[in-house]
Amino acid sequence: MSLFQISTDTRKVFSLAVPAALKHLADILQILTDMIMVGWLGVASLAAVGLTMQFMMMINVIMTLYVVGSNAIIARYIGSRRKKRASRVLFSMMVLAVFFSLFVTFTGYFFSDELYRLMGAGEDVASEGGIYFKTLVLGISLVFLDNLLYNALSAAGDTKTSLYIKIFSAVLNGFMNYALIFGHFGFSAMGIKGAAIATLVSYLFNVCAYMFVLFYAKDKKLLFFPRINFYEIKRALKIGYPAAVDRGISSFSFLIFVSIITYYGTKELAGYQIGIRIEGIAFMPGFGFAIAAMALVGQALGEKNIDKAYNMGIISSRVAYIFMGLVGVVMILFPHSLIKIFTTDAQTVNIASDYLVLVGLAQIPLAVTFVYSAALRGAGDTKTVMKVNIISLWIFRVLPSYIVYKMGLGVIYIFVIMNVETLIKGMVYNYLYKRKKWLYTKI
């Protein structure tokens, strides 16, 4: 491969990765804005929204079922220059997304209070949560469609449009929160219900903007092609179900892992939570380059260019671990300075510092995991990703952490185990990627 080709491919990676990373940042800022404004209503409202995010993790499992499969198929069709086929897949998945959302709407509307009580919430939190979630699920189809349309455009090679849409949407969400929660600009004060409506308004804006792009945008990557193809739905679900199983079991595994840390005490849990929020900054470039790898690998396979598909993942991984590695160096050198933004409690600062130093050392294998697992998904090899993630989390993280806790060892050993698991998983993905068997996955 010539230097010019490497430079061209690297530019392609950056053109997808940077907007995707910035869009992820905008998502985080929107969530923080929501939490701050709802927090002004009281502790019960804040706790209710926090628990709702846990429910959304499970709802994301359902969305993964059709999103990952549609990504792989759309990317291949775009790579083989079959835009109409890719657009037909998108429309079929939109119908499927609305169909799945109806089950969530029914369950959430009629059983929301019980769901909060099942999570151990008190009556005040369950009451506030019931109001918030009942309102949110009435428009949950908008959330399903937004997630699908964003991922479909990314798979087709367009992340800039989604970034622009997200910026306007986040501003709109903040404005509507202020107006509806507290009653400004002629609106009545609606409290937590207003927060849910504001969220739905922002998602409605997103979906309308995406549909405008599909209908009217120049040089559009995808079209609005209203024809359902059940064969494509079957293909997408076949690829997507291992990813959904992976997402569900991984989410459950993380809940158990966090519960083990919770047993150590409040300071330890607070230190971990602060550390993971700071580490989230390092996730942004990793997330962006994972999106780029997934799209570009799938498109190259659609072109039947195996070498290009392989090299796109290599380039994405190298750039990702440079960026994440640099963030890791900052976490290693200045942990106390970063943590004192959140708390000045000496014990919590020390615990969070230990966490940051250790995870700073693990940023390069974490970058490899992000990108190579995404590349395998882009190729449609979701079963391999599912097996690696589930086995790694349970054998190398959850079970050893439980044993260490039972032995009475300190929480720092839990953090060490977490890093060792990250290193092992990164090595496994590096081996699987370079073995190249995934390049011949049939979808």
Long-range contacts (C-beta under 8 A, 24 or more apart in sequence): 1-307, 1-311, 6-315, 9-308, 9-311, 9-312, 9-315, 10-315, 10-319, 12-292, 12-296, 12-312, 13-289, 13-292, 13-293, 13-296, 13-312, 13-315, 13-316, 13-319, 14-292, 14-319, 15-159, 15-160, 16-154, 16-157, 16-159, 16-288, 16-291, 16-292, 16-295, 16-296, 17-159, 17-285, 17-288, 17-289, 17-291, 17-292, 17-316, 17-319, 17-320, 18-288, 19-159, 19-160, 19-162, 19-163, 19-288, 20-154, 20-159, 20-162, 20-163, 20-287, 20-288, 20-291, 20-292, 21-284, 21-285, 21-287, 21-288, 21-289, 22-163, 22-284, 22-288, 23-150, 23-159, 23-162, 23-163, 23-166, 24-283, 24-284, 24-287, 24-288, 25-284, 26-163, 26-166, 26-167, 26-170, 27-166, 28-280, 29-170, 30-169, 30-170, 30-173, 30-174, 30-202, 33-170, 33-173, 33-174, 33-177, 34-173, 34-177, 34-195, 34-199, 37-174, 37-177, 37-178, 37-181, 37-195, 38-181, 38-192, 38-195, 40-181, 40-182, 41-181, 41-191, 41-192, 44-122, 44-124, 44-125, 44-127, 44-128, 45-128, 45-132, 45-191, 45-192, 47-121, 47-125, 47-128, 47-129, 48-116, 48-121, 48-125, 48-126, 48-128, 48-129, 48-132, 48-192, 49-129, 49-132, 49-192, 49-195, 51-116, 51-119, 51-121, 51-125, 51-129, 52-129, 52-132, 52-133, 52-136, 54-119, 55-108, 55-115, 55-133, 57-251, 58-248, 58-251, 59-104, 59-140, 59-143, 60-247, 61-244, 61-247, 61-248, 61-251, 62-100, 62-104, 62-244, 63-97, 63-100, 63-144, 63-147, 63-148, 64-240, 64-243, 64-244, 64-247, 65-100, 65-237, 65-240, 65-241, 65-243, 65-244, 66-93, 66-96, 66-97, 66-100, 66-148, 66-236, 66-237, 66-240, 67-93, 67-147, 67-148, 67-151, 67-240, 68-239, 68-240, 68-243, 68-244, 68-377, 68-382, 69-235, 69-236, 69-237, 69-238, 69-239, 69-240, 69-243, 69-380, 69-382, 70-148, 70-151, 70-152, 70-155, 70-236, 70-240, 71-151, 71-152, 71-154, 71-155, 71-294, 71-295, 71-298, 71-377, 71-378, 72-155, 72-236, 72-239, 72-298, 72-377, 72-378, 72-379, 72-380, 72-382, 72-443, 73-232, 73-235, 73-236, 73-239, 73-380, 73-443, 74-152, 74-155, 74-156, 74-222, 74-298, 75-155, 75-156, 75-294, 75-295, 75-297, 75-298, 75-299, 75-301, 75-302, 75-378, 76-298, 76-299, 76-301, 76-302, 76-443, 77-302, 78-155, 78-156, 78-157, 78-221, 78-298, 78-299, 78-302, 79-298, 79-299, 79-300, 79-301, 79-302, 79-303, 80-302, 80-303, 80-304, 83-221, 83-222, 83-223, 84-223, 84-225, 86-156, 86-222, 87-214, 87-222, 87-223, 87-224, 87-225, 88-225, 88-227, 88-229, 88-232, 89-229, 89-232, 89-236, 90-148, 90-149, 90-152, 90-222, 90-225, 91-224, 91-225, 91-226, 91-227, 91-228, 92-227, 92-228, 92-229, 92-230, 92-232, 92-233, 92-236, 93-148, 93-152, 93-233, 93-236, 94-145, 94-148, 94-149, 95-228, 96-233, 96-236, 97-141, 97-144, 97-145, 97-147, 97-148, 98-141, 98-144, 98-145, 100-144, 101-140, 101-141, 101-143, 101-144, 102-141, 104-137, 104-140, 104-144, 105-137, 105-138, 105-140, 105-141, 107-137, 108-133, 108-134, 108-136, 108-137, 108-140, 109-134, 109-137, 109-138, 112-137, 128-192, 131-191, 131-192, 131-193, 131-196, 132-192, 132-193, 132-195, 132-196, 133-196, 135-193, 135-196, 135-197, 135-200, 136-196, 136-199, 136-200, 138-200, 139-200, 139-203, 139-204, 142-200, 142-203, 142-204, 142-206, 142-207, 143-203, 145-207, 145-210, 146-203, 146-206, 146-207, 146-210, 149-206, 149-207, 149-210, 150-206, 150-210, 152-222, 153-210, 153-213, 153-221, 153-222, 154-291, 154-294, 154-295, 155-294, 155-295, 155-298, 155-378, 156-221, 156-222, 156-295, 157-221, 157-295, 157-296, 157-299, 158-221, 159-291, 159-292, 161-213, 161-217, 165-205, 165-206, 165-209, 165-210, 166-206, 168-205, 168-209, 169-202, 169-203, 169-205, 169-206, 169-209, 170-202, 172-201, 172-202, 172-205, 173-198, 173-199, 173-201, 173-202, 176-201, 176-202, 235-443, 238-443, 239-380, 239-382, 239-443, 240-382, 241-382, 242-382, 242-383, 242-385, 242-386, 243-377, 243-382, 243-385, 243-386, 245-386, 246-382, 246-385, 246-386, 246-389, 246-390, 249-389, 249-390, 249-393, 250-389, 250-390, 250-393, 253-390, 253-393, 253-394, 253-397, 253-398, 254-393, 256-398, 257-393, 257-397, 257-398, 257-401, 257-418, 260-398, 260-401, 260-402, 260-405, 260-414, 261-411, 261-414, 263-405, 264-405, 264-410, 264-411, 264-414, 267-345, 267-347, 267-348, 267-351, 268-351, 268-411, 270-343, 270-345, 270-348, 270-351, 270-352, 271-347, 271-348, 271-349, 271-350, 271-351, 271-352, 271-354, 271-355, 271-411, 272-351, 272-352, 272-355, 272-411, 272-415, 274-339, 274-342, 274-343, 274-348, 274-352, 275-339, 275-351, 275-352, 275-355, 275-356, 275-359, 276-355, 277-342, 278-331, 278-338, 278-339, 278-342, 278-352, 278-356, 279-331, 279-356, 279-359, 281-327, 282-324, 282-327, 282-328, 282-331, 282-363, 282-366, 283-370, 285-320, 285-323, 285-324, 285-327, 285-367, 286-320, 286-323, 286-324, 286-366, 286-367, 286-370, 286-371, 287-370, 289-316, 289-317, 289-319, 289-320, 289-323, 289-367, 289-370, 289-371, 290-316, 290-320, 290-370, 290-371, 290-373, 290-374, 291-374, 292-316, 293-317, 293-371, 293-372, 293-374, 293-375, 293-378, 294-374, 294-375, 294-377, 294-378, 295-378, 296-378, 297-375, 297-378, 297-379, 298-378, 298-379, 298-380, 301-378, 301-379, 301-439, 306-439, 306-440, 309-379, 309-439, 310-436, 310-439, 312-375, 313-371, 313-372, 313-375, 313-433, 316-371, 316-375, 317-367, 317-368, 317-371, 317-372, 317-433, 320-367, 320-368, 320-370, 320-371, 321-363, 321-364, 321-367, 321-368, 323-367, 324-363, 324-364, 324-366, 324-367, 325-363, 325-364, 325-367, 327-360, 327-363, 328-359, 328-360, 328-361, 328-362, 328-363, 328-364, 329-360, 330-360, 331-356, 331-357, 331-359, 331-360, 331-363, 332-356, 332-357, 332-360, 332-361, 335-360, 351-411, 351-412, 354-412, 354-415, 355-415, 358-412, 358-415, 358-416, 358-418, 358-419, 359-415, 359-418, 359-419, 359-422, 361-419, 362-419, 362-422, 362-423, 364-426, 365-422, 365-423, 365-425, 365-426, 365-427, 366-422, 366-426, 368-426, 368-429, 368-430, 369-422, 369-425, 369-426, 369-429, 372-429, 372-430, 372-432, 372-433, 373-429, 375-433, 375-438, 376-429, 376-432, 376-433, 376-438, 379-438, 379-439, 379-441, 380-441, 380-442, 380-443, 381-438, 381-441, 384-432, 384-438, 388-425, 388-428, 388-429, 388-432, 389-425, 392-421, 392-424, 392-425, 392-428, 393-421, 396-420, 396-421, 396-424, 396-425, 397-421
